[in-house]
Amino acid sequence: MLDQILVRQVQRRLKASGLPLVVKLWNGQQIGDDTLAGVRIRLHQLASLKAMAKPSLGTLARAYVEGELDLEGDIRDILDLGDRLCNAGDCTPTTGSDGWKWWRHTRTRDRKNIQYHYDISNDFYGLWLDTRRVYSCAYFKTPDMSLEAAQEAKLDHICRKLKLRPDELLLDIGCGWGGLILHAAKHYGVRAVGITLSGDQHEYVSRLIDAQGLAARVEVRRMDYRDVSELSAYDKIASVGMFEHVGHANLAAYFDKVAALLKPGGLVLNHGITTAQPDAIGLGSGIAEFIEDYVFPGGELVHASDVLRVASVSGLECLDAENLRPHYARTLWHWVTRLEAHADEARQLIGEQRYRIWRIYMGGAAYAFEHGWMELWQVLAGKGVAGCQPNYPFKRDFIYLDA
């Protein structure tokens, strides 16, 4: 009886939405016109029917990851139709939120959270990242750039903003698979230190440093940013795609630490995902809870204004800010397309559930950036010398030398 009530609710929702999708039940029953459908949703149990009766993007993602339903079709169409389905009838939109959980960011918990996301398989990430394995927003100087070219352009974009010079000492907080520190050392002549909490990343980057003969100029450490001890030692600091793991309550301590490590007159570039709404922390309770449970445990997003405010309180003058939101949408579509192209290999490496997590997470994130629910800000800041800023960029010409 209950299942038929839910079936009628789903029928009404699909009819109200007018969307070209079909829902197929475990008992052979079908809702919608299969001949017109671009997306097919296959439900395997009553619980998935409940998710369809009053859906949110978060509940649909959770049901998909748990194998309660299958999503068949182009990932862009799936996300678009899913969003429109959730907003048909009486469903509450999922953008904006006060539902993001607060996490205590101890060193032990942060290490476990990072290991959960990154230490699953270096080979898995190699399936869909570029050849340098840069796991952050690329920079598409032209829309038709390849992912590899756009990631190299992003690395150059950061190095130019930081005005890297030969023999300067660069710290990369959250260095990932080493793309930035290796690029900066080879092309800008810096000495570089990268830190990461990931054991897999640390081992991978250590091998690359030796293989490329850069041991005299590049070092990778497995450590927490809070434990870096060389005060006022670094000419330049980059933090790319790590800021999201810091935690709202730790923003002041994070920027205080960055300021303490930076030499007077030094520059820091903070590259991180932020919310689009000033008072939001996350994307919506359903989406935020899904991301916490399955993707980034302990992650928190803040607004760009919080970055500027807290960095300034820590004594860092903000010199330049650039929102790369559409670039991250394009980056993520590249990633999810490449992941789907290697679906069988991905399943062999990490299993069906984790494959589903990454597919729906990256597709959903691409959709969110495309629709302005999230932003990606690069903020360049400087540490003054006796109250003066010696590296103020009067123009942006130095960033766009080959534009």
Beta strands, then each sheet from edge to edge (+ up, - down):
strand 1: 21-24
strand 2: 30-31
strand 3: 39-43
strand 4: 69-72
strand 5: 169-173
strand 6: 191-196
strand 7: 218-222
strand 8: 234-240
strand 9: 262-275
strand 10: 316-323
strand 11: 374-383
sheet 1: 2+ 1- 3- 4+
sheet 2: 7+ 6+ 5+ 8+ 9+ 11- 10+
end
